[in-house]
Amino acid sequence: MHGKGTKLACQLLLSGVVLPPQAAATIPNTTRTIQLFTALIISRLKGKESSSMQSVLVIGAGLAGLAAAGRLAKAGLHVTILEARDRIGGRVHTIRDQRLPIPIELGAEFLHGKPREIWDLVQDQNLIVGSLEGDNWCSENHTVKKCNDFWPRWERVAAQLKRAKTFPDRAFSEFVDTIKLDPETKKSAIEFVQGFNAARADMISVQYLANAQETADRISGDTPFRVFAGLDTIVQFFSRFDSNEVEIHLNTPVREIEWSSCYVRADTFEAEKAIVTLPLGVLQSGNVRFMPALKEKDAAARELVMGHVVKVVLCFHGAFWEERGLTNLSFIHARGEKFPTWWTTRPIATPILIGWAGGPPAEELALKGTGFILNAAIQSLANALKLSTRSV
């Protein structure tokens, strides 16, 4: 987008209910879960006497569904993948445009740390990755300054968090009230947890956060890595199927799933077994009807909450923030703004900034239109850098 009196060259927006930016880092946990389900299905089908190839439906073509399909096909089963969208990949959504210097990630953007399940793939495919390193800058009350103590502050909270598992569980906000740290560190921790996890501090589980932090510690998960060729290269790897073994049907939303011990029907598609990898929001919406109903699973799903995220990608003619002294920039933390978190495309130098509103800051934005969101993003960035909106 070329605007009069503005350096803004293009803009891309994503809004809605999605998972937080560490979504790609959950692939290892997803892989272990898929291993359990696929192993169970394989063992049951392989134990049957049948003259024909056994069949499985996989509903959802995100990374979980693709990984499941690959394992099932490798075991000799015929797999049919049903995907409502016109693409595969789920919350990994990479776009390429000749006007843009790099692939743009509309969904998950980073590999967090070096989980073996993904890092083996990265090395096997000779993918080039780089860590997002640089300076953190904080903006508050019209003051912009380096705040490279941001992560050390969080590490002090994380150290106590890992020792804070209690039964029954409690909310992070309750935990923060009990720890003996300075008010600024507590406030920073709440903002980070809400933004990073797209969740309210008074609802997100301490046990979940403690487990997530322990996992992150094992894999250096606090270091985000960017895949230079685009995160969809991971999707492409998982979707390398023999067409005789795996069928993919796009633009195929499933409305009804009828099931029994040896039979599944998803609308007009039939198989002996099925794996359902639909997002939580879809399951909660009631748009997919199970017959008979999965009452326990439905009750469990309704106890979970998916937070809001609004992500904006702004492309400029030049990296104007460097002219204002923000060199070696990785993150901007803009306290109190509608878009409180910004980051660059480092280690690749481009004139692109990504704005992120997760959790409470996104709740109002998620209900607004594109024009309002774009204006809010530009205003937030201008405020953070002490500029007029015309200068952005």
C-alpha positions as CSV (number, residue, x, y, z in Angstrom):
1,M,0.0,0.0,0.0
2,H,1.5,3.3,-1.0
3,G,0.1,6.2,0.9
4,K,0.4,9.9,0.5
5,G,2.9,11.3,3.0
6,T,3.8,7.9,4.4
7,K,6.6,5.5,4.3
8,L,4.2,2.5,4.5
9,A,4.8,0.3,1.5
10,C,2.4,-2.6,2.2
11,Q,0.4,-4.1,4.9
12,L,-0.9,-7.5,5.8
13,L,-3.3,-8.3,8.6
14,L,-4.4,-11.4,10.4
15,S,-7.0,-11.3,13.1
16,G,-9.1,-13.9,14.9
17,V,-8.8,-16.6,17.4
18,V,-5.5,-18.4,16.9
19,L,-2.8,-20.0,18.9
20,P,0.1,-18.0,20.3
21,P,3.4,-17.3,18.4
22,Q,5.0,-20.4,20.0
23,A,2.6,-22.6,18.1
24,A,5.4,-24.1,16.0
25,A,7.2,-25.1,19.1
26,T,4.3,-27.3,20.1
27,I,5.1,-29.6,17.1
28,P,7.2,-32.0,19.3
29,N,4.3,-32.5,21.8
30,T,1.9,-32.9,18.8
31,T,4.3,-35.5,17.4
32,R,4.3,-37.5,20.6
33,T,0.5,-37.4,20.8
34,I,0.2,-38.4,17.2
35,Q,2.6,-41.3,17.7
36,L,0.3,-42.7,20.5
37,F,-2.9,-42.4,18.4
38,T,-1.4,-43.7,15.2
39,A,0.3,-46.6,17.0
40,L,-3.1,-47.5,18.5
41,I,-4.9,-47.4,15.2
42,I,-2.2,-49.3,13.4
43,S,-2.1,-52.0,16.0
44,R,-5.9,-52.5,15.8
45,L,-6.1,-52.5,12.1
46,K,-3.1,-54.7,11.5
47,G,-4.6,-57.2,14.0
48,K,-7.7,-57.6,11.8
49,E,-8.1,-60.2,9.1
50,S,-8.8,-58.3,5.9
51,S,-8.2,-58.8,2.3
52,S,-8.3,-55.1,1.5
53,M,-6.0,-52.2,2.6
54,Q,-7.3,-50.8,5.8
55,S,-8.5,-47.2,5.7
56,V,-8.3,-44.1,8.0
57,L,-9.8,-40.7,7.7
58,V,-7.8,-37.7,9.0
59,I,-9.9,-34.7,9.6
60,G,-7.8,-31.5,9.4
61,A,-4.7,-30.9,7.3
62,G,-2.7,-28.9,9.9
63,L,0.7,-30.2,11.0
64,A,-0.9,-32.7,13.4
65,G,-3.1,-34.1,10.6
66,L,-0.3,-34.3,8.1
67,A,2.1,-36.0,10.6
68,A,-0.6,-38.5,11.4
69,A,-1.3,-39.2,7.8
70,G,2.4,-39.8,7.1
71,R,2.8,-42.3,9.9
72,L,-0.4,-44.2,9.0
73,A,0.6,-44.3,5.3
74,K,4.1,-45.6,6.2
75,A,2.4,-48.4,8.1
76,G,0.6,-49.5,4.9
77,L,-2.8,-47.9,5.6
78,H,-4.8,-45.9,3.1
79,V,-5.4,-42.4,4.3
80,T,-8.0,-39.8,3.2
81,I,-7.4,-36.2,4.6
82,L,-10.3,-33.9,4.7
83,E,-9.5,-30.1,5.0
84,A,-12.1,-27.3,5.1
85,R,-9.7,-24.6,3.8
86,D,-8.2,-24.3,0.4
87,R,-4.8,-25.0,1.7
88,I,-2.9,-27.3,4.0
89,G,-0.8,-26.3,7.0
90,G,-3.3,-25.1,9.5
91,R,-1.9,-22.3,11.6
92,V,1.3,-22.2,9.5
93,H,0.4,-19.9,6.7
94,T,3.3,-18.5,4.6
95,I,2.8,-16.2,1.7
96,R,5.2,-15.0,-1.0
97,D,4.9,-11.8,-2.9
98,Q,7.5,-10.4,-5.4
99,R,7.1,-7.0,-3.7
100,L,8.3,-8.4,-0.4
101,P,12.0,-9.3,0.3
102,I,11.2,-12.4,2.4
103,P,8.4,-14.9,2.9
104,I,5.7,-13.5,5.2
105,E,4.3,-15.6,8.0
106,L,0.7,-14.9,8.7
107,G,0.4,-17.5,11.4
108,A,3.1,-19.3,13.4
109,E,6.5,-17.6,12.6
110,F,9.3,-19.2,14.6
111,L,10.8,-22.5,15.7
112,H,11.3,-22.0,19.4
113,G,14.5,-23.6,20.5
114,K,15.9,-26.9,19.1
115,P,13.4,-29.7,19.7
116,R,14.9,-32.9,18.2
117,E,11.8,-33.8,16.2
118,I,12.0,-30.6,14.2
119,W,15.8,-29.9,14.3
120,D,16.5,-33.4,12.8
121,L,14.2,-32.3,9.9
122,V,15.8,-28.9,9.6
123,Q,19.3,-30.6,9.3
124,D,18.1,-33.4,7.0
125,Q,16.5,-30.9,4.6
126,N,19.5,-28.4,4.8
127,L,17.2,-25.6,5.8
128,I,18.9,-22.3,6.7
129,V,17.7,-20.9,10.0
130,G,18.8,-18.0,12.1
131,S,18.0,-16.8,15.6
132,L,16.1,-13.6,16.3
133,E,18.8,-11.8,18.3
134,G,19.3,-8.1,19.0
135,D,18.3,-5.4,21.5
136,N,15.0,-5.1,23.3
137,W,13.6,-1.5,23.4
138,C,10.8,-0.4,25.7
139,S,8.5,2.5,25.2
140,E,6.4,4.0,28.0
141,N,5.2,7.5,28.9
142,H,6.8,8.9,25.7
143,T,10.2,7.5,26.6
144,V,12.0,5.0,24.4
145,K,15.0,3.2,25.9
146,K,16.9,-0.1,25.7
147,C,15.5,-2.7,28.1
148,N,17.8,-5.7,27.7
149,D,16.9,-6.6,31.3
150,F,13.5,-7.8,30.0
151,W,14.5,-11.5,29.7
152,P,16.6,-11.6,32.9
153,R,13.5,-10.2,34.7
154,W,11.4,-13.0,33.2
155,E,14.0,-15.6,34.1
156,R,13.6,-14.6,37.8
157,V,9.9,-15.2,37.5
158,A,10.3,-18.4,35.6
159,A,12.6,-19.8,38.3
160,Q,9.9,-19.4,40.9
161,L,7.2,-20.5,38.5
162,K,8.8,-23.9,38.0
163,R,8.6,-24.5,41.8
164,A,5.0,-23.3,42.0
165,K,3.1,-26.4,40.9
166,T,0.2,-26.8,43.3
167,F,-2.9,-28.9,43.5
168,P,-5.5,-27.6,42.8
169,D,-4.1,-25.4,40.1
170,R,-4.3,-21.6,40.2
171,A,-4.1,-18.7,37.9
172,F,-0.9,-16.9,37.0
173,S,-2.2,-13.7,38.5
174,E,-2.7,-15.4,41.9
175,F,0.9,-16.8,41.7
176,V,2.4,-13.3,40.9
177,D,0.7,-11.9,44.0
178,T,2.6,-14.4,46.1
179,I,6.2,-14.0,44.8
180,K,8.7,-11.6,46.3
181,L,9.9,-9.6,43.4
182,D,9.7,-5.8,42.6
183,P,6.5,-4.4,41.1
184,E,8.1,-3.7,37.7
185,T,9.2,-7.3,37.3
186,K,5.7,-8.5,38.2
187,K,4.0,-6.2,35.8
188,S,6.4,-7.1,33.0
189,A,5.8,-10.8,33.7
190,I,2.0,-10.5,33.5
191,E,2.2,-8.5,30.2
192,F,4.6,-11.1,28.8
193,V,2.5,-14.1,29.8
194,Q,-0.7,-12.5,28.4
195,G,0.9,-11.5,25.1
196,F,3.0,-14.6,24.5
197,N,0.3,-17.1,25.4
198,A,-2.7,-15.0,24.1
199,A,-4.4,-15.5,27.5
200,R,-5.7,-13.7,30.5
201,A,-3.4,-13.8,33.5
202,D,-6.4,-14.5,35.7
203,M,-7.3,-17.6,33.7
204,I,-4.0,-19.2,32.4
205,S,-2.8,-22.2,34.4
206,V,0.4,-22.0,36.6
207,Q,0.9,-25.7,36.0
208,Y,0.7,-25.3,32.3
209,L,3.2,-22.4,32.4
210,A,5.6,-24.3,34.6
211,N,5.5,-27.4,32.4
212,A,6.0,-25.2,29.3
213,Q,8.9,-23.4,30.9
214,E,10.6,-26.7,31.8
215,T,10.2,-27.9,28.2
216,A,11.6,-24.6,26.9
217,D,14.6,-25.0,29.2
218,R,15.4,-28.4,27.8
219,I,15.3,-27.3,24.2
220,S,16.5,-23.7,24.5
221,G,13.0,-22.7,23.8
222,D,13.4,-19.1,24.7
223,T,15.4,-18.6,21.5
224,P,13.2,-18.1,18.4
225,F,14.6,-19.3,15.1
226,R,13.4,-18.1,11.7
227,V,13.4,-20.5,8.7
228,F,14.7,-18.3,5.9
229,A,12.8,-20.2,3.2
230,G,9.6,-19.9,5.1
231,L,7.9,-22.0,7.7
232,D,5.8,-23.7,5.1
233,T,8.9,-25.7,4.1
234,I,8.1,-27.8,7.2
235,V,4.5,-28.2,6.0
236,Q,5.8,-29.3,2.5
237,F,8.0,-31.9,4.2
238,F,5.1,-33.4,6.1
239,S,2.9,-33.4,3.0
240,R,5.1,-35.5,0.7
241,F,2.7,-38.3,0.1
242,D,2.4,-41.0,-2.5
243,S,-1.0,-40.2,-4.1
244,N,-1.8,-43.9,-4.1
245,E,-1.5,-44.0,-0.3
246,V,-2.9,-40.6,0.8
247,E,-5.7,-38.5,-0.7
248,I,-6.1,-34.9,0.2
249,H,-9.5,-33.2,-0.3
250,L,-9.4,-29.4,0.2
251,N,-12.5,-27.2,0.5
252,T,-14.1,-30.1,2.3
253,P,-15.6,-29.0,5.6
254,V,-17.0,-31.9,7.7
255,R,-20.3,-31.4,9.3
256,E,-21.2,-34.8,10.6
257,I,-19.1,-37.7,11.9
258,E,-20.9,-41.0,12.5
259,W,-18.7,-43.6,14.2
260,S,-18.6,-47.1,15.8
261,S,-15.8,-49.4,16.7
262,C,-14.9,-50.4,13.1
263,Y,-16.6,-47.8,11.0
264,V,-16.4,-44.0,10.5
265,R,-18.4,-41.8,8.2
266,A,-17.5,-38.2,7.8
267,D,-20.3,-36.8,5.6
268,T,-19.9,-38.9,2.4
269,F,-16.4,-40.3,3.2
270,E,-16.1,-43.7,4.9
271,A,-13.2,-45.6,6.6
272,E,-12.6,-48.0,9.4
273,K,-11.0,-45.5,11.7
274,A,-10.5,-41.7,12.0
275,I,-8.2,-39.2,13.6
276,V,-9.8,-35.8,14.3
277,T,-7.2,-32.9,14.4
278,L,-9.6,-30.0,14.4
279,P,-8.8,-26.8,16.3
280,L,-10.4,-26.2,19.7
281,G,-12.5,-23.3,18.4
282,V,-14.1,-25.5,15.7
283,L,-14.9,-28.3,18.2
284,Q,-16.4,-25.7,20.6
285,S,-18.5,-24.1,17.9
286,G,-20.7,-27.2,17.4
287,N,-20.3,-27.0,13.6
288,V,-19.2,-30.7,13.6
289,R,-21.7,-33.2,15.0
290,F,-20.6,-36.5,16.4
291,M,-22.9,-39.5,16.3
292,P,-23.0,-40.8,18.9
293,A,-22.0,-37.7,20.8
294,L,-18.6,-37.6,22.6
295,K,-20.0,-36.2,25.8
296,E,-16.9,-36.5,28.0
297,K,-14.7,-34.9,25.3
298,D,-17.2,-32.2,24.6
299,A,-17.4,-31.4,28.3
300,A,-13.6,-31.2,28.5
301,A,-13.3,-29.0,25.4
302,R,-15.8,-26.6,26.9
303,E,-13.6,-26.1,29.9
304,L,-10.7,-24.9,27.8
305,V,-10.4,-21.3,26.5
306,M,-8.7,-20.0,23.3
307,G,-7.4,-16.5,23.5
308,H,-7.5,-13.8,20.9
309,V,-4.6,-12.7,18.7
310,V,-4.3,-9.9,16.1
311,K,-1.1,-9.8,14.1
312,V,-0.1,-7.1,11.6
313,V,2.8,-7.1,9.2
314,L,3.9,-3.6,8.0
315,C,6.3,-3.2,5.1
316,F,8.1,0.1,4.7
317,H,10.4,1.7,2.0
318,G,13.2,1.7,4.5
319,A,14.1,0.8,8.1
320,F,13.4,4.3,9.4
321,W,13.7,3.1,13.1
322,E,17.4,2.8,12.6
323,E,17.6,6.4,11.6
324,R,16.2,7.2,15.1
325,G,18.9,5.2,16.8
326,L,17.1,1.8,17.2
327,T,19.9,-0.2,15.6
328,N,20.2,-3.9,16.2
329,L,16.5,-3.9,17.0
330,S,14.8,-7.2,17.8
331,F,11.7,-6.3,19.9
332,I,9.8,-3.2,20.9
333,H,7.7,-3.4,24.0
334,A,5.1,-0.6,23.9
335,R,3.3,-0.7,27.2
336,G,-0.3,0.5,27.1
337,E,-0.6,0.5,23.3
338,K,-3.2,-1.4,21.3
339,F,-0.3,-3.3,19.7
340,P,2.1,-3.7,22.6
341,T,4.7,-5.9,21.0
342,W,6.7,-5.4,17.8
343,W,9.6,-7.4,16.3
344,T,11.8,-7.3,13.2
345,T,12.7,-10.0,10.7
346,R,16.2,-10.4,12.1
347,P,18.6,-12.0,11.4
348,I,17.5,-11.0,7.9
349,A,17.6,-7.2,7.6
350,T,14.4,-5.9,5.9
351,P,12.2,-2.8,6.2
352,I,9.4,-4.9,7.9
353,L,7.9,-4.8,11.4
354,I,5.5,-7.2,12.8
355,G,2.9,-6.0,15.4
356,W,1.3,-8.4,17.9
357,A,-1.6,-8.0,20.2
358,G,-2.3,-11.1,22.2
359,G,-4.7,-11.8,25.1
360,P,-6.6,-8.8,26.6
361,P,-5.1,-6.2,24.1
362,A,-6.5,-8.3,21.2
363,E,-10.0,-8.7,22.6
364,E,-11.4,-5.4,21.3
365,L,-9.3,-5.5,18.1
366,A,-10.6,-8.9,17.1
367,L,-14.0,-7.5,16.7
368,K,-12.9,-4.6,14.5
369,G,-12.5,-4.2,10.8
370,T,-9.3,-4.1,8.8
371,G,-9.2,-0.3,8.6
372,F,-9.5,0.2,12.3
373,I,-6.9,-2.5,13.0
374,L,-4.4,-0.9,10.5
375,N,-4.9,2.6,12.0
376,A,-4.5,1.2,15.5
377,A,-1.2,-0.5,14.5
378,I,0.2,2.6,12.9
379,Q,-0.8,4.8,15.9
380,S,0.7,2.2,18.3
381,L,4.0,2.2,16.4
382,A,4.0,6.0,16.1
383,N,3.4,6.3,19.9
384,A,6.1,3.8,20.7
385,L,8.7,5.6,18.6
386,K,7.6,9.1,19.5
387,L,6.6,9.9,15.9
388,S,3.5,11.3,14.2
389,T,1.5,8.8,12.2
390,R,2.5,10.7,9.1
391,S,6.1,9.9,9.8
392,V,5.4,6.2,10.0
